[in-house]
Amino acid sequence: MPESSEPKGIQVTYSEAFPNILTAVDKVDRPGSYLASGGCETPIPSIRIAGGEPLSFPVPVAQAKALMKSGEKAPYGRGEETLLDESVRRVWQVSPKQVKITGKGWANTFRQIVTDVAHGLGCDDGSVTAEFYKLLVYEKGGFFKAHRDSEKADGMFGTLIVVLPSAHKGGELTVRHAGREAVVDLSGAAPSEVKWASFYADCEHEVAPIRSGYRICLVYNLVRRSSASNAVPDNRPAAGKLAAALVDWRKRYGRENVPEKLVYLLEHHYTPAGLTFGNLKNRDDALARAFLAASQDAACSIHLGIVH
């Protein structure tokens, strides 16, 4: 499935009748962040397109143009539709069937990148794999407006972008999540340096226009085993405060217009099929674990649901 262009989320204000619950929730620590990025000097991979000559680095203009001829203009998704609209997305894509990536030194480097990605996004070591999705070429004026990635494979939870050495300016990556925003500059032309960025698939992100040159990058789907877990910090103190707050809520229920149910929204977006306690991302997982622990002491039931 292609990436999807979606509207921004709604802003939610919680009831001030339960300040002790909100205070306890604020104490829950998160594992990692919604975005991880970096760069490294490395043995450059050998990349061949459709059996041709390997790419040179930094990628020369003639090879960048040849890559575009080997590919096609990239579409984007809107709901159930797949559209081609250069006012939303202007970039060329090359199918993974045409791309062969080899190199022993690069394989070792890439394993380290995936390990750094797992740490940065708050996942356990060895639980994350990266599946090659496509090669992208941005020429001058190329861009992609704000969008979210669709989950293209079972277990997919995020996206990894590896920018190959190619002289260009612009193309900054902006990633937004839960009211926060980060801008990552992935440009660089050093022959042995690659830069990378990874983020959760439901994070809104966009690519600024390329001002000059060509940006060439490898895109990977980040996949986590169904049995894997997040690297959750010790939130027992926060769970204890939550338990006390839930006990107070139960005592007040039935009077003072106290509701029978409480709802707290998670930070990430989930599909109905993917909304399980085992699939929760980042701080959502830490928060759910704290609520589950607190619910046992407070004799409450905790459920996951989709809010419309």
C-alpha positions, 0 to 999 in steps of 0.5 A, spaced: 500 500 500 502 507 498 503 512 503 497 515 505 495 523 506 491 524 512 488 530 516 491 532 522 488 529 529 483 533 534 485 536 540 483 533 546 482 537 553 481 532 559 476 533 565 479 537 571 475 533 575 480 527 576 487 531 577 490 526 581 489 521 575 492 526 570 498 527 575 499 520 575 499 519 568 504 524 567 509 520 571 509 514 566 516 514 563 517 513 556 521 508 552 525 511 547 522 516 542 517 517 536 523 519 532 531 516 531 536 518 526 543 518 525 549 518 520 555 514 520 562 513 515 561 506 512 563 501 507 558 503 502 554 498 499 554 495 492 547 497 489 545 495 482 539 496 478 536 491 474 543 488 473 546 494 471 553 497 473 553 498 481 552 505 483 558 510 484 558 514 490 556 520 491 551 518 486 553 522 479 548 526 475 548 521 470 546 515 474 541 519 478 537 520 471 538 513 469 535 511 476 529 515 474 528 512 467 528 505 471 523 507 475 516 510 475 513 516 479 510 515 486 503 515 487 500 516 494 494 513 498 487 517 500 483 512 503 482 506 499 484 510 493 491 510 490 493 517 486 498 520 482 498 527 484 505 531 483 501 537 487 502 532 493 508 528 492 513 529 486 518 523 487 521 517 483 520 510 485 524 504 483 521 497 485 525 492 490 525 487 484 530 491 480 534 493 486 540 488 489 544 490 495 550 487 497 556 488 501 559 484 507 561 491 510 555 494 509 551 488 512 555 489 518 553 497 518 546 496 517 545 491 522 548 496 527 543 501 524 537 497 525 540 496 532 540 503 533 533 504 531 530 499 536 534 503 541 531 509 539 524 507 538 524 504 545 524 496 542 528 491 545 534 488 542 533 483 536 526 484 536 526 489 530 527 487 522 528 492 516 525 489 510 527 493 504 521 497 500 523 501 495 528 506 492 526 513 491 529 519 487 528 526 489 530 531 483 530 538 484 523 541 486 521 534 489 517 533 495 512 530 499 507 533 503 504 531 510 502 524 510 502 518 514 505 511 512 500 505 511 502 499 515 504 495 509 506 488 512 504 484 518 508 486 524 510 493 521 510 499 526 515 504 523 519 506 517 527 507 516 530 511 511 537 511 509 540 516 504 545 514 500 551 519 498 549 524 493 550 531 492 543 535 494 540 541 498 534 541 501 529 535 502 529 536 510 524 531 513 519 533 518 516 528 523 510 530 528 507 526 533 503 528 539 504 535 539 511 535 538 515 536 531 522 535 529 526 537 523 532 532 520 537 534 515 539 528 511 543 531 506 550 530 505 555 528 499 561 525 503 563 518 499 563 514 505 557 517 509 550 515 510 545 518 514 538 515 516 532 517 520 526 512 523 519 513 526 513 510 527 509 509 521 503 513 524 507 519 525 505 525 520 511 527 516 513 531 510 519 532 505 521 539 504 522 541 496 529 539 494 533 545 492 538 542 488 541 536 486 538 529 487 536 525 493 537 518 493 534 513 499 533 506 501 526 505 504 525 500 509 519 497 513 520 496 520 517 490 522 517 487 530 515 480 531 509 478 534 512 475 541 517 481 542 516 487 547 518 494 548 524 496 553 519 499 558 522 503 564 520 501 571 514 505 572 512 501 578 511 508 582 507 511 577 502 505 577 502 506 585 499 513 584 494 511 579 492 505 583 490 510 589 487 515 584 483 509 581 481 507 588 479 514 589 475 514 583 471 508 585 469 511 592 466 517 588 462 513 583 455 514 584 455 521 587 458 528 585 456 526 577 462 521 577 462 517 571 462 510 570 467 509 565 474 513 564 477 514 557 484 516 556 487 517 549 493 513 547 498 517 543 499 513 537 494 511 531 492 503 531 487 499 526 482 495 529 486 489 527 492 492 530 489 494 537 492 489 542 496 490 548 502 486 545 502 491 539 502 498 543 507 503 541 512 506 545 509 510 551 502 507 549 505 500 552 508 503 558 502 507 560 498 501 558 502 496 563 502 502 568 494 502 568 494 494 568 498 494 574 494 499 577 487 496 575 489 490 579 490 494 586 484 498 584 479 492 582 478 495 575 477 493 568 482 496 563 480 495 555 482 498 549 478 501 544 477 505 538 474 512 539 470 515 534 
